[in-house]
Amino acid sequence: MATVSFYLDWIIETVFDGNNRDTFEFFSIVRILRLFKLTQHSLGLKILIQTFKASMRELLLLVFFVLLGIIMFASLVYYAERIGHNPHNQFESIPIGGH
């Protein structure tokens, strides 16, 4: 079944040839949404979803602290590179320092 999906994607890409890319992306999204139907039949996936729902507050707190660390260290890199004279310095803003 996975190979049929691959060849169907390949055929759609060659037929649309980049002209009507939105239609192709819509079909890709529909295929991804089909995965959610699998949760009705799998007890393990149901338990996994319930686990994520139960620990949503802690996961959001983790994401917050990771983003806070990224912003802090990106700011440090930006200001550290701004102090020294380096002709090859490519940091023009703090978000670029985060890359």
The first five atom37 places (N, CA, C, CB, O) and aatype in JSON, in Angstrom:
{
  "aatype": [12, 0, 16, 19, 15, 13, 18, 10, 3, 17, 9, 9, 6, 16, 19, 13, 3, 7, 2, 2, 1, 3, 16, 13, 6, 13, 13, 15, 9, 19, 1, 9, 10, 1, 10, 13, 11, 10, 16, 5, 8, 15, 10, 7, 10, 11, 9, 10, 9, 5, 16, 13, 11, 0, 15, 12, 1, 6, 10, 10, 10, 10, 19, 13, 13, 19, 10, 10, 7, 9, 9, 12, 13, 0, 15, 10, 19, 18, 18, 0, 6, 1, 9, 7, 8, 2, 14, 8, 2, 5, 13, 6, 15, 9, 14, 9, 7, 7, 8],
  "atom_mask": [
    [1, 1, 1, 1, 1],
    [1, 1, 1, 1, 1],
    [1, 1, 1, 1, 1],
    [1, 1, 1, 1, 1],
    [1, 1, 1, 1, 1],
    [1, 1, 1, 1, 1],
    [1, 1, 1, 1, 1],
    [1, 1, 1, 1, 1],
    [1, 1, 1, 1, 1],
    [1, 1, 1, 1, 1],
    [1, 1, 1, 1, 1],
    [1, 1, 1, 1, 1],
    [1, 1, 1, 1, 1],
    [1, 1, 1, 1, 1],
    [1, 1, 1, 1, 1],
    [1, 1, 1, 1, 1],
    [1, 1, 1, 1, 1],
    [1, 1, 1, 0, 1],
    [1, 1, 1, 1, 1],
    [1, 1, 1, 1, 1],
    [1, 1, 1, 1, 1],
    [1, 1, 1, 1, 1],
    [1, 1, 1, 1, 1],
    [1, 1, 1, 1, 1],
    [1, 1, 1, 1, 1],
    [1, 1, 1, 1, 1],
    [1, 1, 1, 1, 1],
    [1, 1, 1, 1, 1],
    [1, 1, 1, 1, 1],
    [1, 1, 1, 1, 1],
    [1, 1, 1, 1, 1],
    [1, 1, 1, 1, 1],
    [1, 1, 1, 1, 1],
    [1, 1, 1, 1, 1],
    [1, 1, 1, 1, 1],
    [1, 1, 1, 1, 1],
    [1, 1, 1, 1, 1],
    [1, 1, 1, 1, 1],
    [1, 1, 1, 1, 1],
    [1, 1, 1, 1, 1],
    [1, 1, 1, 1, 1],
    [1, 1, 1, 1, 1],
    [1, 1, 1, 1, 1],
    [1, 1, 1, 0, 1],
    [1, 1, 1, 1, 1],
    [1, 1, 1, 1, 1],
    [1, 1, 1, 1, 1],
    [1, 1, 1, 1, 1],
    [1, 1, 1, 1, 1],
    [1, 1, 1, 1, 1],
    [1, 1, 1, 1, 1],
    [1, 1, 1, 1, 1],
    [1, 1, 1, 1, 1],
    [1, 1, 1, 1, 1],
    [1, 1, 1, 1, 1],
    [1, 1, 1, 1, 1],
    [1, 1, 1, 1, 1],
    [1, 1, 1, 1, 1],
    [1, 1, 1, 1, 1],
    [1, 1, 1, 1, 1],
    [1, 1, 1, 1, 1],
    [1, 1, 1, 1, 1],
    [1, 1, 1, 1, 1],
    [1, 1, 1, 1, 1],
    [1, 1, 1, 1, 1],
    [1, 1, 1, 1, 1],
    [1, 1, 1, 1, 1],
    [1, 1, 1, 1, 1],
    [1, 1, 1, 0, 1],
    [1, 1, 1, 1, 1],
    [1, 1, 1, 1, 1],
    [1, 1, 1, 1, 1],
    [1, 1, 1, 1, 1],
    [1, 1, 1, 1, 1],
    [1, 1, 1, 1, 1],
    [1, 1, 1, 1, 1],
    [1, 1, 1, 1, 1],
    [1, 1, 1, 1, 1],
    [1, 1, 1, 1, 1],
    [1, 1, 1, 1, 1],
    [1, 1, 1, 1, 1],
    [1, 1, 1, 1, 1],
    [1, 1, 1, 1, 1],
    [1, 1, 1, 0, 1],
    [1, 1, 1, 1, 1],
    [1, 1, 1, 1, 1],
    [1, 1, 1, 1, 1],
    [1, 1, 1, 1, 1],
    [1, 1, 1, 1, 1],
    [1, 1, 1, 1, 1],
    [1, 1, 1, 1, 1],
    [1, 1, 1, 1, 1],
    [1, 1, 1, 1, 1],
    [1, 1, 1, 1, 1],
    [1, 1, 1, 1, 1],
    [1, 1, 1, 1, 1],
    [1, 1, 1, 0, 1],
    [1, 1, 1, 0, 1],
    [1, 1, 1, 1, 1]
  ],
  "atom_positions": [
    [[0.82, -1.19, 0.0], [0.0, 0.0, 0.0], [0.87, 1.26, 0.0], [-0.93, 0.0, 1.2], [0.5, 2.27, -0.6]],
    [[2.02, 1.19, 0.67], [2.9, 2.36, 0.72], [3.47, 2.68, -0.65], [4.03, 2.14, 1.73], [3.66, 3.85, -0.98]],
    [[3.76, 1.66, -1.45], [4.31, 1.92, -2.79], [3.25, 2.52, -3.71], [4.86, 0.63, -3.39], [3.57, 3.34, -4.57]],
    [[2.0, 2.13, -3.53], [0.93, 2.71, -4.33], [0.83, 4.21, -4.04], [-0.43, 2.01, -4.04], [0.67, 5.02, -4.96]],
    [[0.94, 4.56, -2.79], [0.89, 5.97, -2.41], [2.05, 6.75, -3.02], [0.9, 6.11, -0.89], [1.87, 7.87, -3.48]],
    [[3.25, 6.14, -3.01], [4.42, 6.8, -3.6], [4.21, 7.05, -5.09], [5.68, 5.96, -3.37], [4.47, 8.15, -5.58]],
    [[3.75, 6.03, -5.81], [3.56, 6.19, -7.25], [2.41, 7.15, -7.55], [3.29, 4.84, -7.9], [2.46, 7.87, -8.55]],
    [[1.39, 7.17, -6.72], [0.31, 8.13, -6.91], [0.82, 9.55, -6.74], [-0.84, 7.85, -5.92], [0.46, 10.44, -7.52]],
    [[1.66, 9.79, -5.74], [2.27, 11.11, -5.56], [3.12, 11.49, -6.77], [3.12, 11.14, -4.29], [3.07, 12.62, -7.24]],
    [[3.89, 10.55, -7.26], [4.77, 10.8, -8.4], [3.95, 11.15, -9.64], [5.66, 9.58, -8.69], [4.3, 12.07, -10.39]],
    [[2.86, 10.42, -9.87], [2.0, 10.7, -11.03], [1.35, 12.08, -10.9], [0.91, 9.61, -11.17], [1.3, 12.83, -11.88]],
    [[0.88, 12.4, -9.72], [0.23, 13.71, -9.52], [1.23, 14.84, -9.73], [-0.39, 13.8, -8.11], [0.9, 15.86, -10.31]],
    [[2.47, 14.65, -9.25], [3.5, 15.68, -9.44], [3.82, 15.89, -10.91], [4.78, 15.31, -8.68], [3.98, 17.02, -11.36]],
    [[3.91, 14.81, -11.67], [4.23, 14.96, -13.09], [3.06, 15.53, -13.88], [4.65, 13.61, -13.68], [3.27, 16.26, -14.84]],
    [[1.84, 15.21, -13.49], [0.67, 15.73, -14.21], [0.5, 17.22, -13.94], [-0.61, 14.96, -13.8], [0.29, 18.0, -14.87]],
    [[0.59, 17.62, -12.67], [0.4, 19.02, -12.33], [1.61, 19.85, -12.69], [0.08, 19.18, -10.86], [1.47, 21.04, -12.99]],
    [[2.79, 19.29, -12.67], [4.03, 19.94, -13.09], [4.24, 21.3, -12.43], [4.02, 20.11, -14.6], [4.75, 22.23, -13.05]],
    [[3.84, 21.42, -11.16], [4.09, 22.65, -10.42], [3.09, 23.76, -10.7], [0.0, 0.0, 0.0], [3.11, 24.78, -10.01]],
    [[2.22, 23.59, -11.69], [1.27, 24.65, -12.02], [0.15, 24.75, -11.0], [0.68, 24.42, -13.4], [-0.27, 25.84, -10.62]],
    [[-0.32, 23.61, -10.56], [-1.43, 23.59, -9.61], [-0.98, 22.88, -8.34], [-2.68, 22.89, -10.23], [-1.52, 21.83, -7.98]],
    [[0.0, 23.44, -7.69], [0.63, 22.82, -6.53], [-0.31, 22.75, -5.33], [1.9, 23.6, -6.14], [-0.18, 21.86, -4.49]],
    [[-1.27, 23.67, -5.23], [-2.19, 23.68, -4.1], [-3.04, 22.41, -4.06], [-3.1, 24.91, -4.16], [-3.3, 21.87, -2.99]],
    [[-3.47, 21.94, -5.21], [-4.27, 20.72, -5.27], [-3.46, 19.54, -4.79], [-4.78, 20.48, -6.69], [-3.97, 18.69, -4.06]],
    [[-2.21, 19.47, -5.2], [-1.34, 18.38, -4.77], [-1.13, 18.42, -3.26], [0.01, 18.45, -5.5], [-1.15, 17.38, -2.61]],
    [[-0.92, 19.6, -2.71], [-0.73, 19.73, -1.26], [-2.01, 19.36, -0.51], [-0.3, 21.16, -0.9], [-1.94, 18.8, 0.58]],
    [[-3.16, 19.66, -1.09], [-4.42, 19.28, -0.46], [-4.54, 17.77, -0.34], [-5.61, 19.84, -1.25], [-4.94, 17.25, 0.71]],
    [[-4.19, 17.05, -1.41], [-4.24, 15.59, -1.36], [-3.25, 15.03, -0.35], [-3.97, 15.0, -2.74], [-3.53, 14.02, 0.29]],
    [[-2.11, 15.67, -0.2], [-1.13, 15.23, 0.79], [-1.68, 15.42, 2.2], [0.19, 15.99, 0.62], [-1.48, 14.56, 3.06]],
    [[-2.35, 16.53, 2.44], [-2.94, 16.78, 3.76], [-4.04, 15.77, 4.05], [-3.49, 18.22, 3.85], [-4.17, 15.3, 5.18]],
    [[-4.83, 15.44, 3.05], [-5.89, 14.46, 3.24], [-5.29, 13.11, 3.61], [-6.76, 14.33, 1.97], [-5.84, 12.4, 4.46]],
    [[-4.18, 12.74, 3.0], [-3.51, 11.48, 3.33], [-3.03, 11.49, 4.77], [-2.34, 11.22, 2.38], [-3.12, 10.48, 5.46]],
    [[-2.51, 12.62, 5.22], [-2.04, 12.71, 6.61], [-3.21, 12.61, 7.57], [-1.26, 14.03, 6.84], [-3.1, 11.99, 8.63]],
    [[-4.33, 13.22, 7.23], [-5.5, 13.17, 8.1], [-6.06, 11.76, 8.22], [-6.58, 14.11, 7.59], [-6.73, 11.44, 9.21]],
    [[-5.81, 10.91, 7.24], [-6.25, 9.52, 7.33], [-5.58, 8.78, 8.47], [-5.98, 8.8, 6.02], [-6.13, 7.81, 8.99]],
    [[-4.4, 9.24, 8.88], [-3.71, 8.6, 9.99], [-4.51, 8.73, 11.29], [-2.33, 9.21, 10.17], [-4.44, 7.86, 12.15]],
    [[-5.26, 9.81, 11.42], [-6.05, 10.0, 12.63], [-7.17, 8.97, 12.75], [-6.63, 11.4, 12.66], [-7.64, 8.7, 13.86]],
    [[-7.59, 8.39, 11.63], [-8.6, 7.35, 11.69], [-8.05, 6.07, 12.32], [-9.13, 7.06, 10.3], [-8.81, 5.26, 12.84]],
    [[-6.73, 5.9, 12.28], [-6.13, 4.71, 12.87], [-6.27, 4.68, 14.38], [-4.66, 4.63, 12.49], [-6.22, 3.6, 14.99]],
    [[-6.44, 5.83, 14.99], [-6.54, 5.86, 16.45], [-7.81, 5.17, 16.94], [-6.52, 7.3, 16.94], [-7.88, 4.77, 18.11]],
    [[-8.8, 5.03, 16.09], [-10.02, 4.34, 16.49], [-9.79, 2.85, 16.67], [-11.12, 4.58, 15.47], [-10.51, 2.2, 17.44]],
    [[-8.81, 2.29, 15.99], [-8.59, 0.85, 16.0], [-7.43, 0.42, 16.87], [-8.37, 0.37, 14.61], [-7.3, -0.77, 17.16]],
    [[-6.59, 1.34, 17.28], [-5.4, 0.98, 18.04], [-5.51, 1.48, 19.47], [-4.15, 1.56, 17.37], [-5.61, 2.68, 19.72]],
    [[-5.49, 0.54, 20.41], [-5.57, 0.9, 21.82], [-4.32, 1.65, 22.26], [-5.77, -0.35, 22.67], [-4.41, 2.57, 23.08]],
    [[-3.16, 1.28, 21.73], [-1.92, 1.95, 22.09], [-1.91, 3.42, 21.7], [0.0, 0.0, 0.0], [-1.44, 4.26, 22.46]],
    [[-2.44, 3.73, 20.51], [-2.51, 5.13, 20.07], [-3.51, 5.92, 20.91], [-2.89, 5.21, 18.6], [-3.29, 7.1, 21.19]],
    [[-4.6, 5.28, 21.31], [-5.57, 5.97, 22.18], [-4.93, 6.31, 23.52], [-6.82, 5.1, 22.4], [-5.11, 7.41, 24.04]],
    [[-4.18, 5.37, 24.06], [-3.51, 5.62, 25.34], [-2.46, 6.71, 25.19], [-2.86, 4.33, 25.87], [-2.31, 7.55, 26.07]],
    [[-1.73, 6.7, 24.07], [-0.71, 7.73, 23.83], [-1.35, 9.12, 23.75], [0.06, 7.43, 22.54], [-0.81, 10.08, 24.31]],
    [[-2.47, 9.23, 23.07], [-3.15, 10.52, 22.96], [-3.66, 10.97, 24.33], [-4.32, 10.43, 21.96], [-3.56, 12.15, 24.67]],
    [[-4.2, 10.05, 25.11], [-4.66, 10.41, 26.46], [-3.5, 10.85, 27.33], [-5.39, 9.23, 27.11], [-3.64, 11.75, 28.16]],
    [[-2.34, 10.22, 27.15], [-1.16, 10.6, 27.92], [-0.72, 12.01, 27.57], [-0.01, 9.61, 27.68], [-0.4, 12.8, 28.46]],
    [[-0.7, 12.33, 26.28], [-0.33, 13.69, 25.87], [-1.33, 14.72, 26.4], [-0.24, 13.78, 24.34], [-0.95, 15.81, 26.82]],
    [[-2.61, 14.37, 26.36], [-3.62, 15.3, 26.89], [-3.44, 15.52, 28.39], [-5.03, 14.77, 26.6], [-3.58, 16.64, 28.88]],
    [[-3.13, 14.45, 29.11], [-2.98, 14.56, 30.57], [-1.75, 15.36, 30.96], [-2.91, 13.17, 31.19], [-1.74, 16.02, 31.99]],
    [[-0.7, 15.29, 30.14], [0.54, 15.99, 30.48], [0.77, 17.23, 29.62], [1.73, 15.05, 30.34], [1.91, 17.66, 29.45]],
    [[-0.29, 17.8, 29.08], [-0.17, 18.96, 28.2], [0.45, 20.16, 28.92], [-1.53, 19.34, 27.64], [1.27, 20.87, 28.34]],
    [[0.08, 20.38, 30.16], [0.62, 21.53, 30.9], [2.14, 21.4, 31.06], [-0.05, 21.65, 32.29], [2.86, 22.38, 30.86]],
    [[2.61, 20.22, 31.41], [4.04, 20.01, 31.59], [4.79, 20.1, 30.27], [4.29, 18.65, 32.23], [5.91, 20.62, 30.22]],
    [[4.19, 19.61, 29.19], [4.84, 19.7, 27.88], [4.94, 21.15, 27.42], [4.07, 18.88, 26.84], [5.95, 21.55, 26.85]],
    [[3.9, 21.94, 27.66], [3.95, 23.35, 27.3], [4.99, 24.1, 28.12], [2.58, 24.0, 27.48], [5.65, 25.0, 27.62]],
    [[5.13, 23.72, 29.38], [6.16, 24.32, 30.23], [7.55, 23.98, 29.71], [6.0, 23.85, 31.69], [8.44, 24.83, 29.71]],
    [[7.74, 22.74, 29.27], [9.01, 22.33, 28.68], [9.32, 23.13, 27.41], [9.0, 20.84, 28.36], [10.44, 23.61, 27.23]],
    [[8.32, 23.29, 26.54], [8.51, 24.06, 25.31], [8.83, 25.51, 25.64], [7.25, 23.98, 24.42], [9.67, 26.13, 24.98]],
    [[8.17, 26.07, 26.65], [8.44, 27.44, 27.06], [9.89, 27.62, 27.48], [7.5, 27.86, 28.19], [10.55, 28.56, 27.06]],
    [[10.39, 26.71, 28.32], [11.76, 26.84, 28.8], [12.79, 26.61, 27.69], [12.01, 25.87, 29.94], [13.84, 27.24, 27.68]],
    [[12.49, 25.72, 26.77], [13.4, 25.51, 25.63], [13.45, 26.77, 24.78], [12.95, 24.29, 24.78], [14.53, 27.21, 24.38]],
    [[12.3, 27.36, 24.48], [12.27, 28.6, 23.69], [12.95, 29.74, 24.42], [10.84, 28.98, 23.35], [13.63, 30.56, 23.8]],
    [[12.77, 29.81, 25.73], [13.44, 30.83, 26.52], [14.96, 30.68, 26.44], [12.97, 30.76, 27.98], [15.67, 31.67, 26.3]],
    [[15.44, 29.45, 26.53], [16.88, 29.21, 26.39], [17.4, 29.57, 25.02], [0.0, 0.0, 0.0], [18.48, 30.15, 24.89]],
    [[16.63, 29.25, 23.98], [17.05, 29.59, 22.62], [17.15, 31.1, 22.46], [16.06, 29.01, 21.59], [18.12, 31.6, 21.88]],
    [[16.17, 31.83, 22.96], [16.18, 33.29, 22.84], [17.34, 33.89, 23.62], [14.85, 33.89, 23.32], [18.01, 34.81, 23.14]],
    [[17.58, 33.38, 24.82], [18.68, 33.91, 25.63], [20.03, 33.68, 24.96], [18.68, 33.28, 27.03], [20.84, 34.6, 24.87]],
    [[20.28, 32.46, 24.5], [21.57, 32.18, 23.89], [21.72, 32.83, 22.52], [21.76, 30.69, 23.77], [22.84, 33.18, 22.13]],
    [[20.62, 33.0, 21.78], [20.7, 33.73, 20.52], [21.06, 35.19, 20.77], [19.36, 33.64, 19.75], [21.84, 35.78, 20.01]],
    [[20.51, 35.77, 21.83], [20.87, 37.15, 22.18], [22.33, 37.25, 22.57], [19.99, 37.66, 23.32], [23.02, 38.19, 22.18]],
    [[22.82, 36.28, 23.35], [24.23, 36.28, 23.74], [25.15, 36.17, 22.53], [24.51, 35.13, 24.7], [26.16, 36.87, 22.45]],
    [[24.81, 35.3, 21.59], [25.63, 35.15, 20.37], [25.61, 36.44, 19.57], [25.12, 33.98, 19.51], [26.64, 36.88, 19.06]],
    [[24.43, 37.06, 19.45], [24.32, 38.29, 18.68], [25.19, 39.39, 19.28], [22.86, 38.76, 18.63], [25.95, 40.03, 18.55]],
    [[25.1, 39.6, 20.59], [25.88, 40.66, 21.21], [27.37, 40.33, 21.27], [25.37, 40.94, 22.61], [28.2, 41.23, 21.19]],
    [[27.72, 39.06, 21.41], [29.13, 38.68, 21.41], [29.75, 38.9, 20.03], [29.29, 37.21, 21.82], [30.9, 39.35, 19.94]],
    [[29.03, 38.61, 18.98], [29.55, 38.82, 17.63], [29.54, 40.29, 17.25], [28.73, 38.01, 16.62], [30.34, 40.72, 16.42]],
    [[28.65, 41.06, 17.84], [28.57, 42.48, 17.52], [29.72, 43.26, 18.14], [27.24, 43.05, 18.0], [30.14, 44.28, 17.59]],
    [[30.25, 42.8, 19.27], [31.33, 43.51, 19.97], [32.62, 43.47, 19.15], [31.56, 42.91, 21.36], [33.27, 44.5, 18.98]],
    [[32.99, 42.31, 18.66], [34.25, 42.17, 17.93], [34.13, 42.64, 16.49], [0.0, 0.0, 0.0], [33.07, 42.56, 15.88]],
    [[35.26, 43.14, 15.95], [35.29, 43.55, 14.55], [35.65, 42.34, 13.7], [36.3, 44.72, 14.31], [36.79, 41.87, 13.71]],
    [[34.67, 41.85, 12.98], [34.86, 40.69, 12.13], [34.2, 41.0, 10.79], [34.27, 39.39, 12.78], [32.98, 41.17, 10.74]],
    [[34.97, 41.08, 9.71], [34.36, 41.41, 8.41], [33.43, 40.31, 7.9], [35.44, 41.68, 7.38], [32.59, 40.56, 7.03]],
    [[33.57, 39.09, 8.43], [32.73, 37.98, 7.97], [31.54, 37.74, 8.89], [33.56, 36.7, 7.88], [30.91, 36.69, 8.84]],
    [[31.22, 38.73, 9.72], [30.11, 38.61, 10.65], [28.79, 38.67, 9.88], [30.16, 39.72, 11.73], [28.53, 39.65, 9.18]],
    [[27.97, 37.63, 10.0], [26.7, 37.58, 9.28], [25.5, 37.75, 10.19], [26.59, 36.27, 8.54], [24.36, 37.62, 9.74]],
    [[25.73, 38.04, 11.48], [24.62, 38.21, 12.41], [24.11, 39.64, 12.33], [25.06, 37.87, 13.86], [24.77, 40.58, 12.78]],
    [[22.94, 39.8, 11.73], [22.34, 41.12, 11.58], [21.22, 41.36, 12.58], [21.83, 41.3, 10.17], [20.82, 42.5, 12.81]],
    [[20.7, 40.29, 13.16], [19.63, 40.43, 14.15], [19.69, 39.24, 15.11], [18.24, 40.51, 13.45], [20.41, 38.28, 14.87]],
    [[18.93, 39.33, 16.18], [18.93, 38.26, 17.18], [18.33, 36.96, 16.63], [18.15, 38.71, 18.43], [18.88, 35.9, 16.93]],
    [[17.26, 36.97, 15.84], [16.76, 35.7, 15.3], [17.78, 35.0, 14.4], [15.49, 35.94, 14.52], [17.81, 33.77, 14.35]],
    [[18.6, 35.75, 13.69], [19.63, 35.12, 12.87], [20.68, 34.48, 13.77], [20.29, 36.14, 11.92], [21.29, 33.48, 13.39]],
    [[20.9, 35.05, 14.96], [21.84, 34.45, 15.91], [21.35, 33.12, 16.44], [0.0, 0.0, 0.0], [22.16, 32.33, 16.93]],
    [[20.07, 32.85, 16.35], [19.51, 31.59, 16.83], [19.71, 30.44, 15.87], [0.0, 0.0, 0.0], [19.5, 29.28, 16.25]],
    [[20.11, 30.72, 14.65], [20.31, 29.64, 13.68], [21.59, 28.99, 13.93], [20.27, 30.13, 12.26], [21.95, 28.05, 13.23]]
  ]
}
